[in-house]
Amino acid sequence: MEEKAALRQTVHQSIKQINNRPHVDQSIHQRLFSTDIWKESQTIALTSSLPLEIDTSPIIHEAFEAGKTVCVPKVTGQGLTFHIIHSVNDLETGVMNILEPTTPQTTQAIDLCLVPGRVFDRSGYRIGWGGGYYDRFLRTYEGITVSLAYSVQLVDQVPTEPHDLPVQWIVTEKEMIQCSPYLL
């Protein structure tokens, strides 16, 4: 756990040093939008970003413009539940000051889940914020998983535990990394 905390802190400081983050975010967004994964997905799940994360507001806007269904998670005692939103007005401040949906939970299948994280390796393993919510959710999720990351968030190897599950793809401002060669 100390190693994960140290990696989180190191990456946190590296993100603060990125010049012109809005421009870098836009590069990541455009790389995502140009993929077949994005184009073919109809129902997309993503969180509302925190201050040092890649801004997800333009992704939500682009999804609405493209006629996609947008699902946002809510943290509950049982884990994550996903809720369809129709506008950003369907969000309110929740756990950890993350914007959460005010709409009813959905059981609709999600094609693409944008999985947040703080630190990543090229195998798709990630260090999140420490709650384990996405690790529990990913055990039963059958759609495509993509994480958005600044290149400074990539490390050689993330310390893993038996319950950790990798994402399939990572999109940075420099590249799109296929983490699981057996998928797609």
Wavefront OBJ file of the C-alpha trace (Angstrom):
o trace
v 0.000 0.000 0.000
v 2.864 2.396 0.739
v 4.264 1.763 -2.732
v 0.905 2.593 -4.320
v 0.599 5.765 -2.240
v 4.114 6.836 -3.263
v 3.337 6.208 -6.953
v 0.089 8.178 -6.659
v 1.969 11.106 -5.125
v 4.770 11.044 -7.718
v 2.298 10.997 -10.611
v 0.177 13.671 -8.928
v 3.217 15.987 -8.899
v 4.053 15.114 -12.526
v 0.528 15.996 -13.655
v 0.821 19.383 -11.946
v 3.901 20.066 -14.106
v 2.132 19.487 -17.441
v 2.053 22.689 -19.478
v -1.214 23.613 -21.204
v -3.239 20.704 -19.835
v -6.415 21.703 -21.745
v -4.494 21.272 -25.023
v -3.095 17.907 -23.888
v -6.603 16.822 -22.808
v -7.904 17.777 -26.250
v -5.248 15.567 -27.885
v -6.383 12.630 -25.749
v -10.046 13.317 -26.539
v -9.367 13.451 -30.286
v -7.348 10.226 -30.172
v -10.288 8.523 -28.391
v -12.906 9.970 -30.772
v -10.977 8.717 -33.814
v -11.103 5.071 -32.684
v -13.527 2.448 -33.921
v -14.121 1.625 -30.260
v -15.640 5.069 -29.716
v -17.459 5.176 -33.044
v -19.074 1.756 -32.573
v -20.045 2.144 -28.897
v -23.583 3.301 -28.247
v -23.669 3.267 -24.441
v -20.686 4.814 -22.690
v -19.905 4.910 -18.979
v -17.553 7.498 -17.522
v -17.008 9.512 -14.391
v -17.097 13.246 -14.071
v -13.408 14.107 -13.768
v -11.625 15.446 -10.719
v -9.269 18.478 -10.961
v -6.041 16.607 -11.818
v -7.722 14.122 -14.175
v -8.289 14.410 -17.894
v -11.390 16.537 -18.357
v -14.338 14.305 -19.227
v -16.797 17.159 -19.883
v -15.936 17.323 -23.610
v -16.360 13.537 -23.837
v -19.828 13.753 -22.302
v -20.696 16.581 -24.706
v -19.357 14.652 -27.726
v -21.310 11.551 -26.697
v -24.542 13.561 -26.460
v -23.822 15.170 -29.863
v -23.267 11.723 -31.396
v -26.545 10.409 -29.977
v -24.841 8.015 -27.583
v -26.262 7.019 -24.206
v -24.157 8.360 -21.332
v -23.968 6.517 -18.008
v -22.299 7.929 -14.919
v -21.497 5.854 -11.823
v -22.662 6.436 -8.296
v -20.825 5.035 -5.280
v -23.104 2.987 -3.026
v -22.568 0.607 -0.140
v -22.738 -2.256 -2.637
v -20.274 -0.709 -5.090
v -20.861 1.233 -8.289
v -24.262 1.651 -9.854
v -24.625 3.270 -13.274
v -27.239 5.828 -14.213
v -28.165 7.282 -17.599
v -27.894 11.051 -17.715
v -29.515 13.279 -20.310
v -27.566 16.449 -19.450
v -25.007 17.666 -16.927
v -27.973 18.973 -14.931
v -28.547 15.330 -13.927
v -25.368 15.455 -11.790
v -24.755 16.586 -8.194
v -21.760 16.513 -5.848
v -21.389 13.111 -4.175
v -18.706 10.961 -2.544
v -15.162 12.453 -2.712
v -16.662 15.580 -4.342
v -17.250 13.627 -7.554
v -20.301 14.600 -9.565
v -22.801 11.753 -9.368
v -26.109 11.165 -11.147
v -29.490 12.015 -9.672
v -31.305 9.756 -12.151
v -32.501 6.174 -11.500
v -30.082 3.254 -11.820
v -30.002 1.564 -15.216
v -29.585 -2.076 -16.119
v -28.793 -1.199 -19.728
v -25.678 -2.908 -21.078
v -22.658 -0.629 -21.335
v -20.523 -0.987 -24.488
v -17.571 1.149 -23.401
v -16.420 1.962 -19.891
v -13.835 4.713 -19.429
v -12.080 3.536 -16.277
v -10.433 6.249 -14.184
v -7.070 5.837 -12.513
v -4.051 7.623 -11.182
v -1.160 5.358 -12.307
v -1.006 2.829 -15.169
v 1.348 0.318 -16.724
v 1.363 -0.946 -20.309
v -0.279 -4.207 -19.250
v -3.390 -2.220 -18.316
v -3.031 -2.470 -14.567
v -3.922 0.681 -12.705
v -3.850 2.330 -9.352
v -7.058 4.188 -8.672
v -8.008 6.221 -5.653
v -7.944 3.243 -3.302
v -11.626 2.398 -2.919
v -11.585 -0.686 -5.162
v -14.937 0.235 -6.712
v -13.868 -0.297 -10.306
v -12.007 -3.525 -9.511
v -15.261 -4.971 -8.119
v -17.300 -3.642 -11.055
v -14.882 -4.968 -13.697
v -15.216 -8.557 -12.397
v -18.642 -8.822 -14.037
v -18.362 -6.194 -16.791
v -18.214 -7.665 -20.303
v -17.772 -4.562 -22.466
v -14.673 -2.696 -23.590
v -12.493 -0.925 -21.016
v -10.408 2.123 -21.854
v -8.468 4.410 -19.534
v -7.452 7.929 -20.448
v -4.066 8.971 -19.111
v -1.341 11.516 -19.488
v 1.894 9.859 -20.594
v 3.405 10.889 -17.227
v 0.927 8.519 -15.562
v 2.601 5.482 -17.166
v 5.106 3.532 -15.079
v 7.059 0.351 -15.819
v 4.973 -1.806 -13.519
v 2.066 -1.174 -11.192
v 2.085 -3.274 -8.008
v -0.882 -5.617 -8.306
v -3.016 -7.688 -5.988
v -4.953 -10.836 -6.926
v -8.253 -8.930 -7.325
v -6.819 -6.322 -9.730
v -8.044 -6.464 -13.322
v -6.351 -4.664 -16.228
v -8.089 -2.366 -18.678
v -7.956 -3.342 -22.351
v -6.748 -0.002 -23.739
v -5.024 3.155 -22.528
v -5.230 6.385 -24.531
v -2.587 9.064 -23.913
v -1.700 12.246 -25.761
v 1.052 10.293 -27.546
v -0.405 6.851 -28.254
v -3.146 4.299 -27.918
v -1.887 1.275 -26.012
v -3.523 -2.103 -26.520
v -2.997 -3.782 -23.161
v -4.783 -7.065 -23.797
v -3.692 -8.557 -27.124
v -6.427 -11.213 -27.013
v -9.215 -8.631 -27.092
v -10.693 -7.025 -30.200
l 1 2 3 4 5 6 7 8 9 10 11 12 13 14 15 16 17 18 19 20 21 22 23 24 25 26 27 28 29 30 31 32 33 34 35 36 37 38 39 40 41 42 43 44 45 46 47 48 49 50 51 52 53 54 55 56 57 58 59 60 61 62 63 64 65 66 67 68 69 70 71 72 73 74 75 76 77 78 79 80 81 82 83 84 85 86 87 88 89 90 91 92 93 94 95 96 97 98 99 100 101 102 103 104 105 106 107 108 109 110 111 112 113 114 115 116 117 118 119 120 121 122 123 124 125 126 127 128 129 130 131 132 133 134 135 136 137 138 139 140 141 142 143 144 145 146 147 148 149 150 151 152 153 154 155 156 157 158 159 160 161 162 163 164 165 166 167 168 169 170 171 172 173 174 175 176 177 178 179 180 181 182 183 184
